[in-house]
């Protein structure tokens, strides 16, 4: 019995320390709205998805569609220095004397040039037109992909958020149970001192206090772990503490049913496959442009300057010139070995594959919606039944408590009524958040997850 007393003492000390430590650092209240805001700002997956959207937006710009001309500039210069001797090989001058050799030292020749050139495609078989539209659809697709990432992250967020809320409510319920058990232990001690009860009642109460204390400690540990999981989703410091909002508001069932009626239009996965089909259709049109001619415009403007030194026969010269060239060219690939034909056939097959994927995905999404709807309605019904069960268990416990105080039932029967209430409360908590997560799954499949208040 001394060992049991020491164990109980250690458990109580640990419980007190845990309670004091939790009071040392005040916890802020993290509302659902604040949690979503922090998730959108800090979550790594959301940031990566937003970066992909930014890249797709840049790619869909007219700057990436070959609609603008290509302009290049060139410039250069050369420098030559020469020493030259011209020998006239005995030729006579006007006076009949042999002409002396003509020597030029450090003769410098300088040449400069600059030009600007323009190339512009006037017509390419409408290839760039359809490529530009394809890039726009790819940008729209990236937005849908980012939306899907955000929706999945919201589901992940609230899976953890509601787990923290459930464990918070469980902790409160277990603390209440511990307080009741301690009160029973105190009552049994007083009754023993006055000879109204035997030692067994005290020992039973002490065992129940130990059990309830351990349950509280385990619940607190689970709650701390769940809060760390929440901090990971929000990309916050792991040990940052926050109290979550445990109130829940369910969306009206009629509103949920109306959302499901338009799920075919709003489901993000179905919208993505529609975008893939549009992209493949533009790819077909772009491939057809290979069989049409390409008409291009070219132009250039150049400037040249040459500084030449004097020679034996001519004085030094400087020459400057300007030139302007404009040209129009046509290129028609009459036969490229069949590559264009193969490419066109392949993009048509890709479009057919997208149509098949759409039908397959529709079947899967409709199945998921039907399953999620049934799960949601079942979970909501169970939650309402559990609410009624808590009321019944509470009424049973209160009646048992009155009879226990009057000595009409034993401590074992009283403890059983307490456990029944405890189990009913924790089961109700689990059923409540299970129903809410089932509702979120329905909202996600119907494409309305981002359009409701949490």
C-alpha positions in Angstrom: 0.0 0.0 0.0 2.9 2.4 0.6 4.0 1.8 -3.0 0.5 2.7 -4.3 0.5 5.9 -2.2 3.9 6.9 -3.5 2.7 6.3 -7.1 -0.4 8.4 -6.5 1.7 11.1 -5.0 4.0 11.2 -8.0 1.1 11.3 -10.4 -0.5 14.1 -8.6 2.7 16.1 -8.5 3.2 15.6 -12.3 -0.4 16.8 -12.8 0.2 19.9 -10.8 3.4 20.6 -12.6 1.8 20.2 -16.0 -1.0 22.6 -15.0 1.4 25.2 -13.6 3.6 25.0 -16.7 0.6 25.5 -19.0 -0.3 28.6 -17.0 3.2 30.1 -17.2 2.9 30.9 -21.0 -0.4 32.5 -21.9 -1.9 30.9 -25.0 -3.4 33.0 -27.7 -6.7 32.2 -29.4 -6.3 31.0 -32.9 -9.6 31.5 -34.7 -10.5 29.5 -37.8 -10.2 32.6 -40.0 -6.7 33.4 -38.6 -5.7 29.8 -39.2 -6.7 30.0 -42.8 -4.9 33.4 -43.2 -1.7 32.1 -41.7 -1.9 28.9 -43.8 -2.3 30.9 -47.1 0.6 33.1 -46.2 3.1 30.6 -44.7 2.3 27.0 -45.9 5.1 25.7 -48.1 2.8 23.8 -50.4 0.6 26.9 -51.0 3.7 29.0 -51.7 5.0 26.5 -54.2 1.6 26.4 -55.9 1.6 30.2 -56.1 5.0 30.2 -57.7 3.8 27.8 -60.4 0.9 30.2 -61.1 3.4 33.1 -61.4 5.5 31.1 -63.9 2.5 30.2 -66.0 1.4 33.8 -66.0 4.8 34.9 -67.3 4.6 32.2 -70.0 1.2 33.4 -71.1 2.4 36.9 -71.8 2.6 38.2 -75.3 6.3 38.5 -74.7 6.5 34.7 -74.9 4.2 34.2 -77.9 6.5 35.2 -80.8 4.2 38.1 -81.8 6.8 40.8 -81.4 9.7 41.3 -83.8 13.3 40.3 -83.1 15.7 43.3 -83.2 19.5 42.8 -82.9 22.3 45.3 -82.9 25.9 44.7 -84.1 29.0 46.9 -83.9 32.7 46.4 -84.5 36.0 48.0 -85.2 39.4 47.0 -86.5 42.8 48.6 -86.3 45.9 47.8 -88.5 49.4 49.3 -88.3 51.9 48.5 -91.1 55.4 49.5 -92.2 55.9 49.4 -96.0 58.8 50.2 -98.5 58.0 50.7 -102.2 61.0 50.1 -104.6 60.6 51.4 -108.2 63.2 49.0 -109.5 65.3 51.6 -111.5 62.3 53.6 -112.8 63.3 57.2 -113.7 61.6 60.4 -112.6 60.7 63.3 -114.8 64.3 64.6 -114.7 65.8 61.2 -115.7 67.1 60.3 -112.4 66.4 56.9 -110.7 63.4 57.2 -108.4 64.2 56.7 -104.8 62.4 54.0 -102.7 59.2 55.2 -100.9 59.0 54.2 -97.2 56.0 54.5 -95.0 56.3 53.7 -91.3 53.4 53.2 -88.8 50.7 53.4 -91.4 47.4 53.0 -89.5 44.1 51.7 -91.0 40.9 52.0 -89.0 37.6 50.5 -89.8 34.3 50.9 -87.9 30.8 49.4 -88.5 27.5 49.3 -86.8 24.1 47.9 -87.8 20.6 47.2 -86.5 18.6 44.3 -87.8 15.0 43.4 -87.6 13.2 40.0 -88.2 9.5 39.7 -88.0 7.1 36.9 -88.9 4.1 38.3 -90.6 2.3 34.9 -91.0 3.2 31.4 -89.7 0.0 29.5 -90.5 -1.7 30.8 -87.3 0.7 28.7 -85.2 1.6 31.4 -82.8 -2.0 32.4 -82.5 -3.0 29.0 -81.2 0.2 28.7 -79.2 -0.8 32.0 -77.4 -4.3 30.7 -76.6 -2.7 27.4 -75.4 -0.5 29.3 -73.0 -3.5 31.2 -71.7 -5.3 28.0 -71.0 -2.2 26.6 -69.3 -2.2 29.6 -67.0 -5.9 29.0 -66.2 -5.0 25.3 -65.5 -2.2 26.4 -63.1 -4.7 28.5 -61.2 -7.0 25.5 -60.9 -4.0 23.4 -59.7 -3.2 26.0 -57.1 -6.8 26.1 -56.0 -6.7 22.3 -55.6 -3.6 22.6 -53.5 -5.2 25.2 -51.3 -8.4 23.1 -50.9 -6.3 20.0 -49.9 -4.3 22.1 -47.5 -7.4 23.5 -45.9 -8.7 19.9 -45.4 -5.3 19.1 -43.9 -5.4 22.2 -41.7 -8.9 21.5 -40.3 -8.1 17.8 -39.8 -5.4 19.0 -37.4 -7.3 22.0 -36.1 -10.4 20.0 -35.2 -8.2 17.3 -33.6 -6.7 20.0 -31.3 -10.3 21.1 -30.6 -11.4 17.6 -29.8 -8.5 16.9 -27.5 -9.1 20.3 -25.8 -12.7 19.4 -25.0 -11.6 15.9 -24.0 -9.1 17.4 -21.6 -11.8 19.5 -20.0 -14.1 16.5 -19.7 -11.3 14.4 -18.1 -10.4 17.2 -15.7 -14.0 17.4 -14.6 -14.0 13.6 -14.1 -10.8 13.9 -12.0 -12.4 16.6 -9.9 -15.5 14.5 -9.2 -13.3 11.5 -8.3 -11.2 13.6 -5.9 -14.4 14.8 -4.3 -15.5 11.2 -3.9 -12.1 10.3 -2.3 -12.5 13.2 0.1 -16.1 12.1 1.0 -14.9 8.6 1.6 -12.1 9.8 3.9 -14.6 11.8 5.9 -17.0 8.9 6.1 -14.2 6.6 7.2 -13.1 9.0 9.9 -16.6 9.1 11.3 -17.1 5.4 11.0 -19.6 5.5 8.2 -17.5 3.7 5.6 -14.7 1.1 5.5 -11.2 1.5 4.2 -12.2 -0.2 0.9 -14.2 2.8 -0.2 -11.1 5.0 0.2 -8.8 2.6 -1.6 -11.3 2.4 -4.5 -11.4 6.2 -4.7 -7.6 6.5 -4.7 -7.3 4.0 -7.6 -9.9 5.9 -9.6 -8.0 9.2 -8.8 -4.8 7.6 -10.2 -6.6 6.4 -13.3 -8.2 9.7 -14.0 -4.9 11.6 -13.3 -3.2 9.4 -15.9 -6.0 10.0 -18.3 -5.6 13.8 -17.9 -1.8 13.5 -18.4 -2.2 11.4 -21.6 -4.8 13.8 -22.9 -2.4 16.8 -22.3 0.4 15.0 -24.1 -1.8 14.2 -27.1 -2.9 17.8 -27.1 0.6 19.1 -27.2 1.5 16.8 -30.0 -1.6 17.9 -32.0 -0.6 21.5 -31.5 2.8 20.8 -32.9 1.1 19.2 -36.0 -1.0 22.3 -36.4 2.1 24.5 -36.2 3.7 22.5 -39.0 0.8 23.1 -41.3 0.8 26.8 -40.5 4.7 26.9 -40.7 5.1 28.4 -37.3 7.5 27.7 -34.4 6.8 24.1 -33.2 6.4 25.1 -29.5 4.2 28.1 -30.2 1.0 27.7 -28.2 -2.5 28.6 -29.2 -6.1 27.8 -28.1 -8.4 26.9 -30.9 -12.1 27.7 -31.3 -14.2 24.6 -30.3 -17.5 26.0 -31.6 -18.9 24.5 -34.8 -21.6 25.7 -37.1 -22.8 23.2 -39.7 -23.9 24.4 -43.2 -27.7 23.9 -43.7 -28.3 20.5 -45.3 -30.5 22.1 -48.0 -27.7 24.4 -49.0 -25.3 21.4 -49.1 -27.7 19.6 -51.4 -27.9 22.6 -53.7 -24.1 22.6 -53.9 -24.1 19.0 -54.9 -26.4 19.8 -57.8 -23.8 22.0 -59.4 -20.8 19.8 -58.5 -20.3 18.8 -62.2 -19.5 22.5 -63.0 -17.6 23.5 -59.9 -15.5 20.4 -59.0 -11.8 21.5 -59.4 -10.7 18.1 -60.8 -13.4 18.2 -63.5 -12.5 21.8 -64.3 -8.8 20.8 -64.7 -9.6 18.0 -67.2 -11.8 20.5 -69.1 -8.7 22.7 -69.3 -6.6 19.9 -70.5 -9.1 19.2 -73.3 -9.0 22.8 -74.4 -5.2 22.8 -74.4 -5.1 19.6 -76.5 -7.6 21.2 -79.0 -5.3 24.2 -79.4 -2.4 21.8 -79.9 -4.2 20.2 -82.8 -4.8 23.6 -84.4 -1.2 24.6 -83.9 0.0 21.4 -85.4 -2.1 22.0 -88.5 -0.2 25.3 -89.1 2.9 23.3 -90.1 1.4 22.6 -93.5 1.0 26.3 -94.3 3.7 28.8 -95.5 5.6 31.2 -93.3 6.0 34.8 -94.5 8.6 37.0 -92.9 9.9 40.5 -93.0 13.5 41.5 -92.6 15.2 44.8 -92.4 18.6 46.2 -91.5 20.3 49.6 -91.3 24.2 49.7 -91.3 26.9 52.3 -90.9 30.5 51.9 -92.0 33.6 54.1 -91.7 37.1 53.3 -93.0 40.2 55.4 -92.5 43.1 54.4 -94.8 46.7 55.8 -94.7 48.5 57.3 -97.6 50.4 55.0 -100.0 53.1 55.5 -102.6 50.6 56.5 -105.2 47.5 57.8 -103.3 47.0 60.1 -100.4 45.2 59.0 -97.2 41.4 58.6 -97.5 38.4 58.4 -95.2 35.3 56.7 -96.4 31.9 56.6 -94.7 28.8 54.8 -95.9 25.2 54.0 -94.8 22.9 51.3 -96.1 19.3 50.3 -95.6 18.0 46.9 -96.6 14.3 45.7 -96.5 13.2 42.2 -97.6 10.2 40.0 -97.7 10.6 36.2 -97.7 8.3 33.2 -98.0 9.1 29.7 -96.7 6.9 26.8 -97.3 7.9 23.4 -96.0 6.4 21.2 -98.8 7.6 18.0 -97.3 9.5 17.4 -94.1 9.8 13.6 -94.2 6.3 13.1 -92.6 7.2 14.6 -89.2 4.4 17.1 -89.3 1.8 14.4 -90.2 3.0 12.3 -87.3 2.9 15.2 -84.9 -0.7 16.0 -86.0 -1.8 12.4 -85.5 -0.2 12.3 -82.1 -1.9 15.4 -80.8 -5.3 14.1 -82.0 -4.7 10.9 -80.1 -3.8 13.0 -77.0 -7.1 14.8 -77.3 -9.0 11.5 -77.5 -7.1 10.4 -74.4 -8.2 13.5 -72.6 -11.8 12.8 -73.5 -11.5 9.3 -72.1 -9.8 10.6 -68.9 -12.7 13.1 -68.5 -15.3 10.3 -68.6 -13.2 8.2 -66.2 -12.8 11.1 -63.8 -16.4 12.0 -63.9 -17.3 8.5 -62.9 -14.8 8.6 -60.0 -15.9 12.0 -58.8 -19.6 11.1 -58.9 -18.8 8.0 -56.8 -16.7 10.1 -54.4 -19.6 12.6 -54.1 -22.1 9.9 -53.4 -19.9 8.3 -50.8 -19.1 11.6 -49.2 -22.7 12.6 -49.1 -23.7 9.3 -47.4 -20.8 9.6 -44.9 -21.8 13.1 -44.1 -25.4 12.4 -43.4 -24.5 9.3 -41.4 -21.9 11.2 -39.4 -24.4 14.0 -38.7 -27.0 11.5 -37.6 -24.6 9.8 -35.3 -23.5 13.1 -33.8 -27.1 14.0 -33.0 -27.7 10.6 -31.4 -24.6 11.1 -29.3 -25.8 14.5 -28.2 -29.0 12.8 -26.9 -26.9 10.1 -25.4 -24.9 12.7 -23.4 -28.1 14.2 -22.0 -29.3 10.7 -21.0 -25.9 9.8 -19.4 -25.8 13.2 -17.6 -29.2 12.7 -16.2 -28.3 9.1 -15.1 -25.1 10.4 -13.5 -26.9 13.1 -11.6 -29.5 10.6 -10.3 -26.7 8.2 -9.4 -24.9 11.0 -7.6 -27.9 11.7 -5.5 -28.5 8.1 -4.6 -24.8 7.7 -3.8 -24.9 10.5 -1.4 -27.9 8.9 0.3 -26.1 5.6 0.4 -28.5 3.8 -1.9 -25.9 2.6 -4.4 -22.3 1.5 -4.0 -19.2 3.5 -5.1 -18.7 0.9 -7.9 -22.2 1.7 -9.3 -21.5 5.4 -9.0 -18.2 5.0 -10.7 -19.9 3.2 -13.6 -22.4 6.0 -14.1 -19.5 8.4 -14.1 -17.6 6.4 -16.7 -20.7 6.1 -18.8 -21.0 9.9 -18.9 -17.3 10.3 -19.6 -17.5 7.9 -22.5 -20.6 9.5 -23.9 -19.0 13.0 -23.8 -15.8 12.0 -25.5 -17.7 9.9 -28.1 -19.9 13.0 -28.8 -16.8 15.1 -29.2 -15.3 12.7 -31.7 -18.7 12.4 -33.6 -19.0 16.2 -33.8 -15.7 16.8 -35.5 -16.0 13.7 -37.7 -19.3 15.1 -39.0 -17.7 18.5 -39.6 -14.8 16.9 -41.5 -17.3 14.9 -43.5 -19.1 18.1 -44.4 -15.8 19.7 -45.5 -15.2 16.7 -47.8 -18.6 17.2 -49.4 -17.9 20.9 -49.8 -14.6 20.2 -51.5 -16.1 17.7 -53.9 -18.9 20.2 -54.8 -16.3 22.9 -55.4 -17.7 25.2 -52.7 -15.0 24.7 -50.0 -13.6 28.2 -50.6 -17.0 29.9 -50.6 -18.3 29.1 -47.1 -17.6 30.3 -43.7 -15.8 27.9 -41.4 
